[in-house]
Amino acid sequence: MVARLVIAAPSSGAGKTTVATGLMAAFAGRGLSVSPHKVGPDYIDPGYHALATGRPGRNLDAYMCGTGLIAPLFEHGARGCDLAVVEGVMGLYDGAADQGELASTAQVAKVLKAPVVLVVDASSQSRSVAALVHGFASWDPEVRIGGVILNKVASDRHEHLLRDALGGSGVPVLGVLRRAPSVATPSRHLGLVPVAERQAAAVAAVAAQGEQVLSGCDLDALLALAHSAPPLPGEAWDPVGAVRLHAGGSVVPTRSALRNDCPQPRVAVAGGAAFTFSYAEHAELLTAAGAEVVTFDPLRDEELPAGTSGLVIGGGFPEVYGDELSANEPLRRAVAELAGSGAPIAAECAGLLYLARSLDGRPMCGVLDADARMSERLTLGYRDAVAVSDSSLAAAGARMRGHEFHRTVIEPGAGTEAAWGLRQPERRLEGFVQEGVHASYVHTHWAGAPEAAVRFVEHCANGPAA
């Protein structure tokens, strides 16, 4: 059993990431092995969690992976740890639109049987904090709010008023944090600036967050609360077991089932500051399916890894690094040649833009007959998708769930053969399938569809190598 806490808030902007990351850093500083988790599809916060703990930040997304996988994925990530800290998403009870509690922090807390610590932005209230906490604590009796951390407290007098108001609430105050510029993390058009783009500053900010929590929170009481969580039933998720079973239960081939004379396919995965969005389970599934996974940086590397037989380009911020990506003409040419050979390429969001002909007028790889540009409009939300065309990721008719999050547009929005038919919030065709390329704005979580990783590796094993 792993001791665990869920860090939630009444709304976005209360300081969940600062408090959760600070708790991770403070407990890790005490010598505990801390497992970091994030509710929902967010890629950026887990980067700060990983910096605080030295372990991969992992997402728990009930919409994309299914409610039944939340506890197994949690146990997989937390195996061998002393403590797990789960940062929530949005407000405690906010989830997928029009889906009730699905994908909310409250749902994940209930599935994990974990106590919740409510982070309250107290900057503009005093006695009203008691009504706020009472409302959240009583809304769903299955959600156990075990304590509150008061954030952005202005003064000793302000703290006294808040503590006095909460004295009879039955919810203990487990921490009081003052405003502190040193713990702030800069944001831009899609949220926090990723760790990979500000390494030294990020290290300093995470250290400051840990120090703030250490001085302002009762770590002993928080740890005791975490240990009050009961054991979880069931087994941990296992990538090897996942790739051996389709959703329908049939056995699928893995590396052990490949012919002895079939070389191990090498899958190159884009990384570096421009492509920071990736779920840890993707590489684990690719490896379990028989691939050798090699990371490369499109900002620095002028060649794909030798022997590349498949390419995965996830999300990130190519719009921020457009000049550098465009200037790396040798790599752009190598990617185009790999695509021209028919090798499997899976590209999501940033990867889609990189494969386009241009991004804000700057030449990209030219694999897709499409042009991308920045937009004022934010596209955000979960997607229910059906594969329109056979591809290296999915057979036509296969259904997957994903998430869109971008401030760019690509024209046209879909190729002659589209990647997905989206069912919500409006019906439309989206993305591109051509030869081995599957490119789309939709981020997917392969733990919820391990057959995608298996299918991709099989295509890599059967296709040409660079």
C-alpha positions as CSV (number, residue, x, y, z in Angstrom):
1,M,0.0,0.0,0.0
2,V,1.3,3.5,-0.9
3,A,0.3,6.4,1.3
4,R,-1.3,9.0,-0.9
5,L,-2.8,12.5,-1.0
6,V,-4.9,14.3,-3.6
7,I,-4.2,18.1,-3.8
8,A,-7.3,19.9,-5.1
9,A,-8.8,23.4,-5.1
10,P,-12.2,25.1,-5.5
11,S,-11.0,26.4,-8.9
12,S,-8.1,26.9,-11.2
13,G,-5.6,29.5,-10.2
14,A,-5.7,28.7,-6.4
15,G,-2.1,27.4,-6.4
16,K,-2.5,23.6,-6.8
17,T,0.6,23.2,-8.9
18,T,2.8,25.3,-6.5
19,V,1.5,23.4,-3.4
20,A,1.6,20.0,-5.0
21,T,5.1,20.4,-6.4
22,G,6.2,22.0,-3.1
23,L,4.9,19.0,-1.2
24,M,6.7,16.6,-3.5
25,A,9.9,18.5,-3.1
26,A,9.6,18.8,0.7
27,F,8.9,15.1,1.2
28,A,11.6,14.1,-1.2
29,G,13.9,16.3,0.7
30,R,13.1,14.3,3.8
31,G,14.4,11.2,2.0
32,L,11.0,9.8,1.0
33,S,10.5,8.2,-2.4
34,V,7.6,10.3,-3.8
35,S,5.5,9.3,-6.8
36,P,4.1,12.3,-8.7
37,H,0.7,12.2,-10.5
38,K,-1.6,14.6,-12.3
39,V,-5.3,14.3,-12.9
40,G,-6.3,15.0,-16.5
41,P,-4.4,15.4,-19.8
42,D,-2.0,18.1,-18.7
43,Y,1.6,17.5,-19.9
44,I,3.3,20.6,-18.4
45,D,2.7,20.2,-14.6
46,P,4.2,16.6,-14.6
47,G,7.5,18.1,-15.8
48,Y,7.7,20.1,-12.6
49,H,6.6,17.1,-10.6
50,A,9.4,15.1,-12.1
51,L,11.9,17.8,-11.2
52,A,10.7,17.7,-7.6
53,T,10.8,14.0,-7.2
54,G,13.3,12.5,-9.7
55,R,10.6,10.2,-11.0
56,P,8.4,10.5,-14.2
57,G,5.3,12.5,-13.7
58,R,2.3,10.4,-14.6
59,N,-1.3,11.4,-15.7
60,L,-4.5,9.8,-14.4
61,D,-7.2,10.5,-17.0
62,A,-10.5,8.7,-16.6
63,Y,-11.8,10.0,-19.9
64,M,-9.0,8.9,-22.2
65,C,-8.0,5.7,-20.3
66,G,-11.2,4.7,-18.6
67,T,-12.2,4.8,-14.9
68,G,-11.1,1.2,-14.5
69,L,-7.5,2.0,-15.3
70,I,-7.1,4.8,-12.8
71,A,-6.1,2.7,-9.9
72,P,-3.9,0.2,-11.9
73,L,-2.0,3.1,-13.6
74,F,-1.6,4.8,-10.2
75,E,-0.2,1.6,-8.7
76,H,2.1,1.1,-11.6
77,G,3.6,4.6,-11.2
78,A,3.8,4.4,-7.4
79,R,5.2,0.9,-7.1
80,G,8.0,0.9,-4.5
81,C,7.3,4.5,-3.3
82,D,6.7,5.7,0.2
83,L,4.2,8.4,-0.7
84,A,2.2,9.5,-3.8
85,V,1.0,13.1,-4.3
86,V,-1.7,13.5,-6.9
87,E,-2.3,17.0,-8.2
88,G,-5.9,17.7,-9.3
89,V,-7.3,19.5,-12.3
90,M,-9.4,22.6,-12.4
91,G,-11.9,22.7,-9.5
92,L,-12.4,19.6,-7.3
93,Y,-15.7,18.7,-8.9
94,D,-14.9,19.8,-12.5
95,G,-14.5,17.1,-15.2
96,A,-15.3,16.4,-18.8
97,A,-18.0,18.7,-20.1
98,D,-21.6,17.3,-19.8
99,Q,-20.2,14.0,-18.4
100,G,-21.0,14.5,-14.7
101,E,-18.0,13.7,-12.5
102,L,-16.1,11.8,-15.2
103,A,-12.4,12.8,-15.3
104,S,-12.8,15.1,-12.3
105,T,-10.4,15.3,-9.3
106,A,-13.2,14.1,-7.1
107,Q,-13.8,11.0,-9.2
108,V,-10.1,10.1,-9.1
109,A,-9.9,10.7,-5.3
110,K,-12.8,8.3,-4.8
111,V,-11.4,5.6,-7.1
112,L,-8.0,5.9,-5.2
113,K,-9.8,6.1,-1.8
114,A,-7.4,9.0,-1.1
115,P,-7.9,11.9,1.3
116,V,-8.1,15.3,-0.3
117,V,-6.2,18.4,0.8
118,L,-8.1,21.5,-0.4
119,V,-5.9,24.4,-1.5
120,V,-7.8,27.7,-1.0
121,D,-6.8,31.0,-2.4
122,A,-7.5,33.1,0.7
123,S,-6.3,36.4,-0.8
124,S,-9.7,38.1,-0.9
125,Q,-11.7,36.6,2.0
126,S,-11.7,36.0,5.7
127,R,-14.7,34.5,7.5
128,S,-16.2,33.4,4.1
129,V,-13.5,30.7,3.9
130,A,-15.5,28.6,6.3
131,A,-18.5,28.6,4.1
132,L,-16.4,27.7,1.1
133,V,-14.7,24.8,2.8
134,H,-17.9,23.5,4.3
135,G,-19.6,23.5,0.9
136,F,-16.8,21.6,-0.8
137,A,-16.5,19.1,2.1
138,S,-20.2,18.3,2.3
139,W,-21.0,18.3,-1.5
140,D,-20.1,14.6,-2.0
141,P,-20.0,12.5,1.1
142,E,-17.7,10.0,-0.7
143,V,-15.0,12.6,-1.1
144,R,-13.0,12.9,2.1
145,I,-11.5,16.3,2.6
146,G,-8.9,15.7,5.2
147,G,-7.5,19.2,5.5
148,V,-7.0,22.6,4.0
149,I,-3.9,24.6,3.0
150,L,-4.5,28.3,2.9
151,N,-2.6,30.0,0.1
152,K,-1.7,33.6,-0.6
153,V,-2.3,34.7,3.0
154,A,-1.4,38.4,3.4
155,S,-0.4,38.7,7.1
156,D,-0.4,37.3,10.6
157,R,-3.7,39.1,11.2
158,H,-5.2,37.6,8.0
159,E,-4.1,34.1,9.1
160,H,-5.7,34.6,12.5
161,L,-9.0,35.5,11.0
162,L,-8.9,32.5,8.6
163,R,-8.0,30.0,11.3
164,D,-10.7,31.4,13.6
165,A,-13.3,31.0,10.9
166,L,-12.3,27.4,10.2
167,G,-12.0,26.5,13.9
168,G,-15.5,24.9,14.0
169,S,-15.6,23.5,10.5
170,G,-14.2,20.1,11.3
171,V,-11.6,20.5,8.6
172,P,-8.1,21.1,10.0
173,V,-5.7,23.7,8.6
174,L,-2.6,21.8,7.5
175,G,-0.7,24.7,6.1
176,V,-0.6,28.5,5.6
177,L,1.4,30.0,2.8
178,R,2.2,33.6,2.3
179,R,2.5,35.3,-1.1
180,A,6.0,34.5,-2.4
181,P,7.3,35.7,-5.8
182,S,10.1,33.2,-5.7
183,V,7.8,30.3,-6.1
184,A,6.0,31.7,-9.2
185,T,6.2,29.9,-12.5
186,P,5.8,32.0,-15.7
187,S,2.9,31.3,-18.1
188,R,2.1,31.9,-21.7
189,H,-0.6,31.0,-24.3
190,L,-1.0,27.3,-23.2
191,G,-0.2,27.5,-19.5
192,L,3.0,27.2,-17.6
193,V,6.3,27.4,-19.5
194,P,7.7,23.8,-19.6
195,V,10.7,22.7,-17.5
196,A,12.7,21.9,-20.5
197,E,12.6,25.6,-21.6
198,R,13.8,27.0,-18.3
199,Q,15.9,24.4,-16.6
200,A,17.9,26.5,-14.2
201,A,15.0,28.8,-13.3
202,A,12.7,25.8,-12.9
203,V,15.1,24.1,-10.5
204,A,15.2,27.3,-8.5
205,A,11.4,27.7,-8.5
206,V,10.8,24.1,-7.4
207,A,13.4,24.4,-4.6
208,A,11.6,27.6,-3.4
209,Q,8.3,25.8,-3.5
210,G,9.7,23.0,-1.4
211,E,11.1,25.5,1.1
212,Q,7.8,27.4,1.3
213,V,5.9,24.2,2.0
214,L,8.4,23.0,4.5
215,S,8.1,26.2,6.5
216,G,4.4,26.7,6.1
217,C,2.8,23.2,6.2
218,D,2.6,20.5,8.9
219,L,4.3,17.8,7.0
220,D,3.9,15.3,9.8
221,A,0.1,15.8,9.8
222,L,0.0,15.6,6.0
223,L,2.0,12.4,6.0
224,A,-0.3,10.9,8.7
225,L,-3.3,11.8,6.6
226,A,-1.7,10.1,3.6
227,H,-1.2,7.0,5.6
228,S,-4.9,6.9,6.5
229,A,-5.7,5.8,2.9
230,P,-6.8,2.1,2.8
231,P,-5.2,-0.5,0.6
232,L,-6.4,-0.5,-3.1
233,P,-7.8,-3.7,-4.6
234,G,-6.5,-5.2,-7.8
235,E,-3.1,-5.3,-9.5
236,A,-0.9,-2.6,-11.0
237,W,-1.0,-1.9,-14.7
238,D,1.7,-3.7,-16.7
239,P,2.7,-2.6,-20.2
240,V,3.7,-6.1,-21.2
241,G,0.4,-7.5,-20.2
242,A,-1.4,-4.6,-21.8
243,V,0.1,-5.1,-25.3
244,R,-0.7,-8.8,-25.1
245,L,-4.4,-8.2,-24.9
246,H,-6.7,-6.3,-27.2
247,A,-9.7,-4.6,-25.7
248,G,-11.6,-7.6,-26.7
249,G,-9.2,-10.0,-25.0
250,S,-7.4,-11.6,-28.0
251,V,-3.7,-12.1,-27.8
252,V,-1.6,-9.8,-30.0
253,P,2.0,-10.4,-31.1
254,T,4.8,-8.7,-29.2
255,R,8.6,-8.9,-29.6
256,S,8.6,-12.4,-28.4
257,A,6.2,-13.4,-31.2
258,L,8.3,-11.8,-34.0
259,R,10.3,-14.0,-36.3
260,N,13.8,-14.7,-35.1
261,D,15.2,-13.1,-38.3
262,C,13.1,-10.0,-37.9
263,P,15.3,-7.1,-36.6
264,Q,14.1,-5.2,-33.6
265,P,12.4,-2.0,-34.9
266,R,13.9,1.2,-33.7
267,V,11.4,4.0,-32.9
268,A,12.7,7.5,-32.8
269,V,10.8,9.8,-30.4
270,A,11.1,13.6,-30.7
271,G,12.1,15.3,-27.5
272,G,13.9,18.5,-26.4
273,A,12.4,21.9,-25.6
274,A,10.2,22.0,-28.7
275,F,8.5,18.6,-28.1
276,T,8.0,18.2,-24.4
277,F,4.5,16.6,-24.4
278,S,4.6,12.9,-23.9
279,Y,3.0,10.3,-21.6
280,A,5.5,8.0,-19.9
281,E,3.4,5.0,-20.7
282,H,3.8,5.5,-24.5
283,A,7.5,4.6,-24.4
284,E,6.8,1.8,-22.0
285,L,4.2,0.3,-24.4
286,L,6.4,0.7,-27.5
287,T,9.2,-1.1,-25.6
288,A,6.8,-3.8,-24.4
289,A,5.6,-4.3,-28.0
290,G,9.1,-5.0,-29.1
291,A,10.6,-1.7,-30.2
292,E,13.8,0.0,-29.2
293,V,12.9,3.6,-28.3
294,V,15.5,6.3,-29.0
295,T,14.9,10.0,-28.2
296,F,16.3,12.7,-30.4
297,D,16.1,16.5,-30.3
298,P,14.9,18.3,-33.5
299,L,16.4,21.5,-32.3
300,R,19.9,20.0,-32.1
301,D,20.2,16.8,-34.1
302,E,20.6,17.0,-37.8
303,E,19.9,13.3,-38.4
304,L,17.4,10.8,-37.2
305,P,18.9,8.0,-35.1
306,A,20.6,5.4,-37.2
307,G,18.3,2.6,-38.2
308,T,15.1,4.5,-37.5
309,S,12.1,2.5,-38.7
310,G,9.4,4.5,-37.2
311,L,8.9,8.1,-35.8
312,V,6.8,9.5,-33.0
313,I,6.5,13.3,-32.8
314,G,4.3,14.3,-29.9
315,G,3.1,17.7,-28.6
316,G,5.0,20.8,-27.6
317,F,5.7,24.3,-28.7
318,P,7.0,24.3,-32.3
319,E,5.5,27.8,-32.7
320,V,8.0,29.1,-30.0
321,Y,10.9,27.4,-31.8
322,G,9.8,27.9,-35.4
323,D,13.0,29.6,-36.5
324,E,15.3,26.9,-35.1
325,L,13.2,24.1,-36.4
326,S,13.1,25.6,-39.8
327,A,16.8,26.3,-39.8
328,N,17.6,22.6,-39.2
329,E,17.1,21.8,-42.9
330,P,19.0,18.5,-42.8
331,L,16.7,17.0,-40.2
332,R,13.6,18.3,-42.0
333,R,14.8,16.6,-45.1
334,A,15.5,13.4,-43.2
335,V,12.0,13.4,-41.8
336,A,10.5,14.0,-45.3
337,E,12.6,11.1,-46.7
338,L,11.5,8.8,-44.0
339,A,7.8,9.7,-44.6
340,G,8.4,9.2,-48.4
341,S,9.7,5.7,-47.7
342,G,6.3,4.7,-46.2
343,A,7.7,4.3,-42.7
344,P,5.2,4.7,-39.9
345,I,5.1,8.2,-38.4
346,A,2.7,9.1,-35.6
347,A,2.4,12.9,-35.1
348,E,0.2,14.7,-32.6
349,C,-0.5,18.5,-32.4
350,A,3.1,19.9,-32.4
351,G,4.1,16.9,-34.6
352,L,1.3,17.8,-37.0
353,L,2.6,21.3,-37.3
354,Y,6.2,20.1,-37.8
355,L,5.1,17.8,-40.7
356,A,3.2,20.7,-42.4
357,R,4.6,22.6,-45.3
358,S,5.0,25.7,-43.2
359,L,4.3,27.2,-39.8
360,D,3.7,30.9,-39.7
361,G,5.4,31.2,-43.1
362,R,8.5,29.3,-42.0
363,P,9.3,26.1,-43.9
364,M,8.7,22.9,-42.0
365,C,9.1,19.3,-43.2
366,G,6.7,19.5,-46.1
367,V,5.3,16.0,-45.5
368,L,1.7,17.3,-45.5
369,D,0.2,19.5,-48.1
370,A,-1.0,22.0,-45.5
371,D,0.1,25.2,-43.8
372,A,-0.2,26.1,-40.1
373,R,-0.3,29.4,-38.3
374,M,-0.9,30.8,-34.8
375,S,-4.4,31.8,-33.9
376,E,-6.1,33.9,-31.3
377,R,-8.6,31.1,-30.6
378,L,-8.0,28.5,-28.0
379,T,-9.1,25.0,-29.0
380,L,-9.5,22.9,-25.9
381,G,-11.4,19.8,-24.8
382,Y,-11.8,16.1,-24.8
383,R,-12.6,14.4,-28.1
384,D,-14.4,11.2,-29.0
385,A,-12.8,10.0,-32.2
386,V,-13.3,7.3,-34.8
387,A,-10.6,6.3,-37.2
388,V,-11.7,7.2,-40.7
389,S,-8.8,5.5,-42.6
390,D,-6.6,2.5,-42.0
391,S,-3.3,3.8,-40.6
392,S,-0.2,2.7,-38.7
393,L,-2.1,3.6,-35.4
394,A,-5.6,2.3,-36.0
395,A,-7.8,0.3,-38.3
396,A,-10.7,2.2,-39.9
397,G,-13.6,2.2,-37.5
398,A,-11.5,1.9,-34.4
399,R,-12.7,4.3,-31.6
400,M,-10.3,6.2,-29.4
401,R,-10.7,9.1,-26.9
402,G,-8.3,12.0,-26.9
403,H,-7.8,15.7,-26.1
404,E,-7.2,18.9,-28.1
405,F,-5.2,21.8,-26.7
406,H,-3.8,24.4,-29.1
407,R,-3.8,28.0,-30.4
408,T,-2.9,27.2,-33.9
409,V,-4.9,26.2,-37.1
410,I,-3.8,24.2,-40.0
411,E,-5.3,24.6,-43.5
412,P,-6.8,22.3,-44.7
413,G,-7.9,20.8,-41.4
414,A,-8.0,17.3,-42.9
415,G,-6.4,15.4,-45.8
416,T,-7.9,13.5,-48.6
417,E,-7.8,10.6,-46.1
418,A,-8.6,12.0,-42.7
419,A,-7.2,10.6,-39.5
420,W,-10.3,11.0,-37.3
421,G,-14.0,11.6,-37.4
422,L,-14.7,13.6,-34.2
423,R,-18.0,13.1,-32.5
424,Q,-17.9,16.0,-30.1
425,P,-18.3,18.9,-29.5
426,E,-19.1,19.0,-33.2
427,R,-18.9,16.4,-35.9
428,R,-16.0,17.0,-38.2
429,L,-13.2,15.3,-40.0
430,E,-9.7,16.0,-38.7
431,G,-6.1,15.1,-39.4
432,F,-4.1,13.3,-42.2
433,V,-3.4,9.8,-43.2
434,Q,-1.0,9.2,-46.1
435,E,1.1,6.1,-46.6
436,G,2.6,5.5,-43.1
437,V,1.8,8.9,-41.7
438,H,-0.9,9.5,-39.1
439,A,-1.0,13.2,-38.1
440,S,-3.6,14.9,-36.0
441,Y,-4.2,17.6,-33.5
442,V,-5.7,15.0,-31.1
443,H,-3.5,13.8,-28.2
444,T,-4.2,10.2,-27.2
445,H,-3.2,8.1,-24.2
446,W,-2.1,4.7,-25.4
447,A,-2.6,3.1,-22.0
448,G,-6.3,3.3,-22.9
449,A,-5.7,1.8,-26.3
450,P,-2.5,-0.4,-26.2
451,E,-3.4,-1.9,-29.5
452,A,-2.2,1.4,-31.1
453,A,1.3,0.9,-29.8
454,V,1.3,-2.8,-30.9
455,R,0.0,-1.9,-34.4
456,F,2.6,0.9,-34.8
457,V,5.5,-1.4,-33.8
458,E,4.2,-4.1,-36.2
459,H,4.2,-1.6,-39.0
460,C,7.7,-0.5,-38.0
461,A,8.9,-4.1,-38.1
462,N,7.5,-4.7,-41.6
463,G,8.6,-1.4,-43.1
464,P,11.8,0.1,-44.4
465,A,14.5,1.5,-42.1
466,A,16.2,4.9,-42.5
